[in-house]
Amino acid sequence: MPNLELYGTASCPYTREMREWLEWKGKDFTEFDVEADEQARERMRTLAQMPYSVPLLVQDGKVIQVGWQGRACVVGK
């Protein structure tokens, strides 16, 4: 089973929408709040390019999706 990670923020509505979609699909995933978790923010920075946007979906260490349905929230440096 693929290892899925969702990087997002509590304030981003698109993170919430992606989370709900993953749950509806029955996917197992680990969620990280990059505003509240410094280590998660640093991992996101190693995976993505600027400007850093959420939600960011990572499967087995590779970014497979940035944003949700063409929309995203930009995260500060």
PDB file as gemmi writes it, atoms N, CA and C in Angstrom:
CRYST1    1.000    1.000    1.000  90.00  90.00  90.00 P 1                      
ATOM      1  N   MET A   1       0.841  -1.180   0.000  1.00  0.00           N  
ATOM      2  CA  MET A   1       0.000   0.000   0.000  1.00  0.00           C  
ATOM      3  C   MET A   1       0.885   1.242   0.000  1.00  0.00           C  
ATOM      4  N   PRO A   2       0.596   2.202  -0.882  1.00  0.00           N  
ATOM      5  CA  PRO A   2       1.418   3.415  -0.951  1.00  0.00           C  
ATOM      6  C   PRO A   2       1.354   4.226   0.342  1.00  0.00           C  
ATOM      7  N   ASN A   3       2.458   4.870   0.633  1.00  0.00           N  
ATOM      8  CA  ASN A   3       2.537   5.748   1.785  1.00  0.00           C  
ATOM      9  C   ASN A   3       2.130   7.147   1.334  1.00  0.00           C  
ATOM     10  N   LEU A   4       0.973   7.636   1.793  1.00  0.00           N  
ATOM     11  CA  LEU A   4       0.479   8.955   1.414  1.00  0.00           C  
ATOM     12  C   LEU A   4       0.670   9.944   2.549  1.00  0.00           C  
ATOM     13  N   GLU A   5       1.137  11.131   2.205  1.00  0.00           N  
ATOM     14  CA  GLU A   5       1.283  12.223   3.161  1.00  0.00           C  
ATOM     15  C   GLU A   5       0.589  13.451   2.600  1.00  0.00           C  
ATOM     16  N   LEU A   6      -0.186  14.101   3.443  1.00  0.00           N  
ATOM     17  CA  LEU A   6      -0.877  15.328   3.069  1.00  0.00           C  
ATOM     18  C   LEU A   6      -0.288  16.470   3.886  1.00  0.00           C  
ATOM     19  N   TYR A   7       0.306  17.437   3.200  1.00  0.00           N  
ATOM     20  CA  TYR A   7       0.843  18.630   3.844  1.00  0.00           C  
ATOM     21  C   TYR A   7      -0.146  19.750   3.610  1.00  0.00           C  
ATOM     22  N   GLY A   8      -0.530  20.429   4.680  1.00  0.00           N  
ATOM     23  CA  GLY A   8      -1.502  21.495   4.558  1.00  0.00           C  
ATOM     24  C   GLY A   8      -1.458  22.427   5.751  1.00  0.00           C  
ATOM     25  N   THR A   9      -2.505  23.236   5.861  1.00  0.00           N  
ATOM     26  CA  THR A   9      -2.652  24.134   7.014  1.00  0.00           C  
ATOM     27  C   THR A   9      -4.103  24.077   7.476  1.00  0.00           C  
ATOM     28  N   ALA A  10      -4.303  24.393   8.739  1.00  0.00           N  
ATOM     29  CA  ALA A  10      -5.655  24.405   9.302  1.00  0.00           C  
ATOM     30  C   ALA A  10      -6.508  25.489   8.668  1.00  0.00           C  
ATOM     31  N   SER A  11      -5.883  26.557   8.206  1.00  0.00           N  
ATOM     32  CA  SER A  11      -6.638  27.691   7.659  1.00  0.00           C  
ATOM     33  C   SER A  11      -6.930  27.580   6.162  1.00  0.00           C  
ATOM     34  N   CYS A  12      -6.396  26.581   5.486  1.00  0.00           N  
ATOM     35  CA  CYS A  12      -6.570  26.451   4.038  1.00  0.00           C  
ATOM     36  C   CYS A  12      -7.795  25.588   3.729  1.00  0.00           C  
ATOM     37  N   PRO A  13      -8.808  26.160   3.096  1.00  0.00           N  
ATOM     38  CA  PRO A  13     -10.005  25.376   2.785  1.00  0.00           C  
ATOM     39  C   PRO A  13      -9.733  24.254   1.778  1.00  0.00           C  
ATOM     40  N   TYR A  14      -8.723  24.400   0.939  1.00  0.00           N  
ATOM     41  CA  TYR A  14      -8.419  23.376  -0.052  1.00  0.00           C  
ATOM     42  C   TYR A  14      -7.756  22.163   0.595  1.00  0.00           C  
ATOM     43  N   THR A  15      -7.020  22.397   1.683  1.00  0.00           N  
ATOM     44  CA  THR A  15      -6.484  21.277   2.457  1.00  0.00           C  
ATOM     45  C   THR A  15      -7.645  20.471   3.014  1.00  0.00           C  
ATOM     46  N   ARG A  16      -8.623  21.147   3.555  1.00  0.00           N  
ATOM     47  CA  ARG A  16      -9.798  20.463   4.120  1.00  0.00           C  
ATOM     48  C   ARG A  16     -10.525  19.663   3.041  1.00  0.00           C  
ATOM     49  N   GLU A  17     -10.692  20.262   1.859  1.00  0.00           N  
ATOM     50  CA  GLU A  17     -11.377  19.562   0.776  1.00  0.00           C  
ATOM     51  C   GLU A  17     -10.606  18.325   0.324  1.00  0.00           C  
ATOM     52  N   MET A  18      -9.271  18.413   0.225  1.00  0.00           N  
ATOM     53  CA  MET A  18      -8.481  17.252  -0.171  1.00  0.00           C  
ATOM     54  C   MET A  18      -8.551  16.170   0.903  1.00  0.00           C  
ATOM     55  N   ARG A  19      -8.483  16.573   2.169  1.00  0.00           N  
ATOM     56  CA  ARG A  19      -8.590  15.613   3.269  1.00  0.00           C  
ATOM     57  C   ARG A  19      -9.915  14.857   3.187  1.00  0.00           C  
ATOM     58  N   GLU A  20     -11.004  15.598   2.996  1.00  0.00           N  
ATOM     59  CA  GLU A  20     -12.324  14.967   2.905  1.00  0.00           C  
ATOM     60  C   GLU A  20     -12.403  14.016   1.721  1.00  0.00           C  
ATOM     61  N   TRP A  21     -11.802  14.378   0.599  1.00  0.00           N  
ATOM     62  CA  TRP A  21     -11.787  13.512  -0.577  1.00  0.00           C  
ATOM     63  C   TRP A  21     -11.003  12.230  -0.300  1.00  0.00           C  
ATOM     64  N   LEU A  22      -9.826  12.370   0.329  1.00  0.00           N  
ATOM     65  CA  LEU A  22      -9.021  11.190   0.657  1.00  0.00           C  
ATOM     66  C   LEU A  22      -9.780  10.265   1.605  1.00  0.00           C  
ATOM     67  N   GLU A  23     -10.441  10.849   2.593  1.00  0.00           N  
ATOM     68  CA  GLU A  23     -11.228  10.047   3.536  1.00  0.00           C  
ATOM     69  C   GLU A  23     -12.387   9.355   2.811  1.00  0.00           C  
ATOM     70  N   TRP A  24     -13.075  10.063   1.928  1.00  0.00           N  
ATOM     71  CA  TRP A  24     -14.186   9.504   1.181  1.00  0.00           C  
ATOM     72  C   TRP A  24     -13.735   8.335   0.311  1.00  0.00           C  
ATOM     73  N   LYS A  25     -12.514   8.447  -0.259  1.00  0.00           N  
ATOM     74  CA  LYS A  25     -11.949   7.384  -1.087  1.00  0.00           C  
ATOM     75  C   LYS A  25     -11.416   6.224  -0.250  1.00  0.00           C  
ATOM     76  N   GLY A  26     -11.383   6.378   1.088  1.00  0.00           N  
ATOM     77  CA  GLY A  26     -10.889   5.325   1.967  1.00  0.00           C  
ATOM     78  C   GLY A  26      -9.382   5.187   1.974  1.00  0.00           C  
ATOM     79  N   LYS A  27      -8.689   6.260   1.646  1.00  0.00           N  
ATOM     80  CA  LYS A  27      -7.223   6.233   1.602  1.00  0.00           C  
ATOM     81  C   LYS A  27      -6.640   6.409   3.002  1.00  0.00           C  
ATOM     82  N   ASP A  28      -5.599   5.654   3.290  1.00  0.00           N  
ATOM     83  CA  ASP A  28      -4.835   5.856   4.518  1.00  0.00           C  
ATOM     84  C   ASP A  28      -3.774   6.900   4.228  1.00  0.00           C  
ATOM     85  N   PHE A  29      -3.688   7.920   5.077  1.00  0.00           N  
ATOM     86  CA  PHE A  29      -2.703   8.964   4.864  1.00  0.00           C  
ATOM     87  C   PHE A  29      -2.336   9.590   6.201  1.00  0.00           C  
ATOM     88  N   THR A  30      -1.199  10.241   6.206  1.00  0.00           N  
ATOM     89  CA  THR A  30      -0.740  10.990   7.361  1.00  0.00           C  
ATOM     90  C   THR A  30      -0.799  12.461   6.993  1.00  0.00           C  
ATOM     91  N   GLU A  31      -1.384  13.265   7.880  1.00  0.00           N  
ATOM     92  CA  GLU A  31      -1.528  14.689   7.597  1.00  0.00           C  
ATOM     93  C   GLU A  31      -0.574  15.502   8.463  1.00  0.00           C  
ATOM     94  N   PHE A  32       0.015  16.520   7.858  1.00  0.00           N  
ATOM     95  CA  PHE A  32       0.928  17.413   8.553  1.00  0.00           C  
ATOM     96  C   PHE A  32       0.473  18.855   8.373  1.00  0.00           C  
ATOM     97  N   ASP A  33       0.428  19.600   9.457  1.00  0.00           N  
ATOM     98  CA  ASP A  33       0.106  21.029   9.417  1.00  0.00           C  
ATOM     99  C   ASP A  33       1.424  21.794   9.390  1.00  0.00           C  
ATOM    100  N   VAL A  34       1.747  22.366   8.240  1.00  0.00           N  
ATOM    101  CA  VAL A  34       3.059  22.999   8.078  1.00  0.00           C  
ATOM    102  C   VAL A  34       3.168  24.340   8.795  1.00  0.00           C  
ATOM    103  N   GLU A  35       2.052  24.885   9.254  1.00  0.00           N  
ATOM    104  CA  GLU A  35       2.115  26.103  10.072  1.00  0.00           C  
ATOM    105  C   GLU A  35       2.440  25.769  11.520  1.00  0.00           C  
ATOM    106  N   ALA A  36       1.966  24.629  11.990  1.00  0.00           N  
ATOM    107  CA  ALA A  36       2.145  24.259  13.388  1.00  0.00           C  
ATOM    108  C   ALA A  36       3.350  23.343  13.629  1.00  0.00           C  
ATOM    109  N   ASP A  37       3.856  22.708  12.587  1.00  0.00           N  
ATOM    110  CA  ASP A  37       4.904  21.695  12.725  1.00  0.00           C  
ATOM    111  C   ASP A  37       6.121  22.112  11.897  1.00  0.00           C  
ATOM    112  N   GLU A  38       7.147  22.612  12.572  1.00  0.00           N  
ATOM    113  CA  GLU A  38       8.366  23.089  11.903  1.00  0.00           C  
ATOM    114  C   GLU A  38       9.045  21.984  11.095  1.00  0.00           C  
ATOM    115  N   GLN A  39       9.103  20.763  11.639  1.00  0.00           N  
ATOM    116  CA  GLN A  39       9.738  19.656  10.915  1.00  0.00           C  
ATOM    117  C   GLN A  39       8.974  19.320   9.637  1.00  0.00           C  
ATOM    118  N   ALA A  40       7.656  19.349   9.707  1.00  0.00           N  
ATOM    119  CA  ALA A  40       6.846  19.089   8.514  1.00  0.00           C  
ATOM    120  C   ALA A  40       7.070  20.184   7.472  1.00  0.00           C  
ATOM    121  N   ARG A  41       7.169  21.428   7.926  1.00  0.00           N  
ATOM    122  CA  ARG A  41       7.418  22.546   7.009  1.00  0.00           C  
ATOM    123  C   ARG A  41       8.757  22.350   6.292  1.00  0.00           C  
ATOM    124  N   GLU A  42       9.768  21.918   7.015  1.00  0.00           N  
ATOM    125  CA  GLU A  42      11.079  21.677   6.402  1.00  0.00           C  
ATOM    126  C   GLU A  42      11.019  20.519   5.410  1.00  0.00           C  
ATOM    127  N   ARG A  43      10.301  19.440   5.728  1.00  0.00           N  
ATOM    128  CA  ARG A  43      10.143  18.328   4.784  1.00  0.00           C  
ATOM    129  C   ARG A  43       9.442  18.802   3.510  1.00  0.00           C  
ATOM    130  N   MET A  44       8.394  19.616   3.679  1.00  0.00           N  
ATOM    131  CA  MET A  44       7.679  20.140   2.528  1.00  0.00           C  
ATOM    132  C   MET A  44       8.624  20.956   1.644  1.00  0.00           C  
ATOM    133  N   ARG A  45       9.477  21.731   2.246  1.00  0.00           N  
ATOM    134  CA  ARG A  45      10.425  22.558   1.483  1.00  0.00           C  
ATOM    135  C   ARG A  45      11.410  21.718   0.684  1.00  0.00           C  
ATOM    136  N   THR A  46      11.749  20.535   1.177  1.00  0.00           N  
ATOM    137  CA  THR A  46      12.653  19.661   0.429  1.00  0.00           C  
ATOM    138  C   THR A  46      11.944  18.968  -0.729  1.00  0.00           C  
ATOM    139  N   LEU A  47      10.622  18.855  -0.634  1.00  0.00           N  
ATOM    140  CA  LEU A  47       9.847  18.161  -1.662  1.00  0.00           C  
ATOM    141  C   LEU A  47       9.331  19.086  -2.757  1.00  0.00           C  
ATOM    142  N   ALA A  48       9.010  20.315  -2.403  1.00  0.00           N  
ATOM    143  CA  ALA A  48       8.327  21.227  -3.322  1.00  0.00           C  
ATOM    144  C   ALA A  48       9.234  22.389  -3.713  1.00  0.00           C  
ATOM    145  N   GLN A  49       8.746  23.161  -4.671  1.00  0.00           N  
ATOM    146  CA  GLN A  49       9.460  24.355  -5.103  1.00  0.00           C  
ATOM    147  C   GLN A  49       8.663  25.587  -4.694  1.00  0.00           C  
ATOM    148  N   MET A  50       9.355  26.717  -4.591  1.00  0.00           N  
ATOM    149  CA  MET A  50       8.686  27.974  -4.262  1.00  0.00           C  
ATOM    150  C   MET A  50       7.840  28.427  -5.435  1.00  0.00           C  
ATOM    151  N   PRO A  51       6.765  29.101  -5.224  1.00  0.00           N  
ATOM    152  CA  PRO A  51       6.186  29.409  -3.923  1.00  0.00           C  
ATOM    153  C   PRO A  51       5.545  28.154  -3.338  1.00  0.00           C  
ATOM    154  N   TYR A  52       5.756  27.933  -2.047  1.00  0.00           N  
ATOM    155  CA  TYR A  52       5.237  26.743  -1.390  1.00  0.00           C  
ATOM    156  C   TYR A  52       3.732  26.860  -1.240  1.00  0.00           C  
ATOM    157  N   SER A  53       3.029  25.855  -1.738  1.00  0.00           N  
ATOM    158  CA  SER A  53       1.574  25.866  -1.714  1.00  0.00           C  
ATOM    159  C   SER A  53       1.041  24.586  -1.097  1.00  0.00           C  
ATOM    160  N   VAL A  54      -0.105  24.706  -0.470  1.00  0.00           N  
ATOM    161  CA  VAL A  54      -0.809  23.561   0.095  1.00  0.00           C  
ATOM    162  C   VAL A  54      -2.230  23.564  -0.432  1.00  0.00           C  
ATOM    163  N   PRO A  55      -2.865  22.424  -0.499  1.00  0.00           N  
ATOM    164  CA  PRO A  55      -2.374  21.131  -0.036  1.00  0.00           C  
ATOM    165  C   PRO A  55      -1.322  20.549  -0.991  1.00  0.00           C  
ATOM    166  N   LEU A  56      -0.464  19.746  -0.407  1.00  0.00           N  
ATOM    167  CA  LEU A  56       0.587  19.052  -1.135  1.00  0.00           C  
ATOM    168  C   LEU A  56       0.422  17.576  -0.809  1.00  0.00           C  
ATOM    169  N   LEU A  57       0.212  16.757  -1.826  1.00  0.00           N  
ATOM    170  CA  LEU A  57       0.029  15.327  -1.622  1.00  0.00           C  
ATOM    171  C   LEU A  57       1.276  14.599  -2.100  1.00  0.00           C  
ATOM    172  N   VAL A  58       1.832  13.787  -1.216  1.00  0.00           N  
ATOM    173  CA  VAL A  58       3.086  13.081  -1.492  1.00  0.00           C  
ATOM    174  C   VAL A  58       2.836  11.581  -1.349  1.00  0.00           C  
ATOM    175  N   GLN A  59       3.280  10.836  -2.338  1.00  0.00           N  
ATOM    176  CA  GLN A  59       3.157   9.376  -2.289  1.00  0.00           C  
ATOM    177  C   GLN A  59       4.543   8.768  -2.398  1.00  0.00           C  
ATOM    178  N   ASP A  60       4.903   7.989  -1.407  1.00  0.00           N  
ATOM    179  CA  ASP A  60       6.201   7.321  -1.379  1.00  0.00           C  
ATOM    180  C   ASP A  60       7.356   8.286  -1.643  1.00  0.00           C  
ATOM    181  N   GLY A  61       7.285   9.490  -1.048  1.00  0.00           N  
ATOM    182  CA  GLY A  61       8.361  10.464  -1.151  1.00  0.00           C  
ATOM    183  C   GLY A  61       8.352  11.318  -2.405  1.00  0.00           C  
ATOM    184  N   LYS A  62       7.341  11.155  -3.275  1.00  0.00           N  
ATOM    185  CA  LYS A  62       7.257  11.939  -4.508  1.00  0.00           C  
ATOM    186  C   LYS A  62       5.977  12.763  -4.494  1.00  0.00           C  
ATOM    187  N   VAL A  63       6.094  14.015  -4.883  1.00  0.00           N  
ATOM    188  CA  VAL A  63       4.915  14.882  -4.980  1.00  0.00           C  
ATOM    189  C   VAL A  63       4.047  14.385  -6.129  1.00  0.00           C  
ATOM    190  N   ILE A  64       2.770  14.120  -5.819  1.00  0.00           N  
ATOM    191  CA  ILE A  64       1.862  13.671  -6.872  1.00  0.00           C  
ATOM    192  C   ILE A  64       0.772  14.707  -7.157  1.00  0.00           C  
ATOM    193  N   GLN A  65       0.600  15.671  -6.248  1.00  0.00           N  
ATOM    194  CA  GLN A  65      -0.391  16.713  -6.499  1.00  0.00           C  
ATOM    195  C   GLN A  65      -0.098  17.935  -5.641  1.00  0.00           C  
ATOM    196  N   VAL A  66      -0.208  19.092  -6.262  1.00  0.00           N  
ATOM    197  CA  VAL A  66      -0.104  20.372  -5.559  1.00  0.00           C  
ATOM    198  C   VAL A  66      -1.423  21.092  -5.778  1.00  0.00           C  
ATOM    199  N   GLY A  67      -2.062  21.497  -4.690  1.00  0.00           N  
ATOM    200  CA  GLY A  67      -3.345  22.174  -4.791  1.00  0.00           C  
ATOM    201  C   GLY A  67      -4.489  21.194  -4.917  1.00  0.00           C  
ATOM    202  N   TRP A  68      -5.681  21.751  -4.933  1.00  0.00           N  
ATOM    203  CA  TRP A  68      -6.888  20.957  -5.039  1.00  0.00           C  
ATOM    204  C   TRP A  68      -7.792  21.600  -6.095  1.00  0.00           C  
ATOM    205  N   GLN A  69      -8.031  20.872  -7.169  1.00  0.00           N  
ATOM    206  CA  GLN A  69      -8.874  21.328  -8.269  1.00  0.00           C  
ATOM    207  C   GLN A  69      -8.458  22.713  -8.771  1.00  0.00           C  
ATOM    208  N   GLY A  70      -7.145  22.873  -8.932  1.00  0.00           N  
ATOM    209  CA  GLY A  70      -6.599  24.102  -9.485  1.00  0.00           C  
ATOM    210  C   GLY A  70      -6.454  25.245  -8.499  1.00  0.00           C  
ATOM    211  N   ARG A  71      -6.731  24.994  -7.235  1.00  0.00           N  
ATOM    212  CA  ARG A  71      -6.637  26.050  -6.226  1.00  0.00           C  
ATOM    213  C   ARG A  71      -5.686  25.614  -5.109  1.00  0.00           C  
ATOM    214  N   ALA A  72      -5.034  26.599  -4.490  1.00  0.00           N  
ATOM    215  CA  ALA A  72      -4.081  26.301  -3.421  1.00  0.00           C  
ATOM    216  C   ALA A  72      -3.919  27.521  -2.528  1.00  0.00           C  
ATOM    217  N   CYS A  73      -3.370  27.299  -1.367  1.00  0.00           N  
ATOM    218  CA  CYS A  73      -3.023  28.376  -0.439  1.00  0.00           C  
ATOM    219  C   CYS A  73      -1.496  28.457  -0.394  1.00  0.00           C  
ATOM    220  N   VAL A  74      -0.973  29.659  -0.551  1.00  0.00           N  
ATOM    221  CA  VAL A  74       0.474  29.869  -0.489  1.00  0.00           C  
ATOM    222  C   VAL A  74       0.895  29.948   0.964  1.00  0.00           C  
ATOM    223  N   VAL A  75       1.972  29.234   1.276  1.00  0.00           N  
ATOM    224  CA  VAL A  75       2.518  29.207   2.641  1.00  0.00           C  
ATOM    225  C   VAL A  75       3.759  30.072   2.651  1.00  0.00           C  
ATOM    226  N   GLY A  76       3.928  30.886   3.659  1.00  0.00           N  
ATOM    227  CA  GLY A  76       5.103  31.758   3.777  1.00  0.00           C  
ATOM    228  C   GLY A  76       6.394  30.977   3.814  1.00  0.00           C  
ATOM    229  N   LYS A  77       7.470  31.708   3.656  1.00  0.00           N  
ATOM    230  CA  LYS A  77       8.809  31.106   3.640  1.00  0.00           C  
ATOM    231  C   LYS A  77       9.015  30.332   4.892  1.00  0.00           C  
TER     232      LYS A  77                                                      
END                                                                             
